[in-house]
Amino acid sequence: MSAAFLGGLFWLVLAGVMQGVFPLPMKYTRVWKFEHLWFWYALLGFVVLPFVIAWVTVPPLSEVYSRVASPPLLWTAAFGVTWGIGSVLYGLGIDALGLTLGFPIMTALTTALGAFIPMVVLTPGMVWQRSGLLTIAGNLVIIGGVIVCTIAGSRRDRQLGRTETSNILGGSRSFAGAVLLCVVAGILSATFNFGYAFGEPIVQATVRLGASRDSALNAVWLVMLPAGGAVNLA
């Protein structure tokens, strides 16, 4: 295996671990309201960090965006907004259904749809190729896991005599309502990958100005993440 492949695999594993543990502090900050937690998460993760990374790794940002037509910028920002809505619901889903059950449901749907739908829309010829069929098979396994998790959670609540879920925000939801919230969150969160797909002109403009393709993706982040961050902050 090449060093580039091993390096990429390392960063993927690290990203997966970080993505898996990011909601964990919510379990230990019960004195804060949900809005307090999500405000700092959104401000630092969706606004400050993307700007710093793009400023360090990308050529003059104003020149990059001046070389890109309006439609790709608007599409990328629009998918950032829908992903931002999904991100808010993500937090509410964890709050409503818990980290053990809500997080796997939302992450699985985001992963499955985020990989499958851009392939169908942008490269439909790949669907019936070996890579496309493997993607479909993997998605079916993921969706099957979501169904198993949901059934297991429902049976657990029945055994414990629960009919509603409790959360930080006050009030309660039925188990079905909490699951529906998580499903919507997972679907909307998948649109983050759509932003990458439709933001390709931003990447090309950045590469033409001398950035590597890896660094050029940070210019796409700086459009998508603050757009979604604005929703979260609001």
Secondary structure, DSSP 4 states (H G I P E B T S, - for coil): --HHHHHHHHHHHHHHHHHHHTTGGGGG-TTS-HHHHHHHHHIIIIIIHHHHHHHHHSS-HHHHHHTS-HHHHHHHHHHHHHHHHHHHHHHHHHHHH-HHHHHHHHHHHHHHHHHHHHHHHH-GGGTTSHHHHHHHHHHHHHHHHHHHHHHHHHHHHHHHT--EEE-TTSSEEEHHHHHHHHHHHHHHHTHHHHHHHHTHHHHHHHHHTT--HHHHHHHHHHHHHHHHHHHHH-
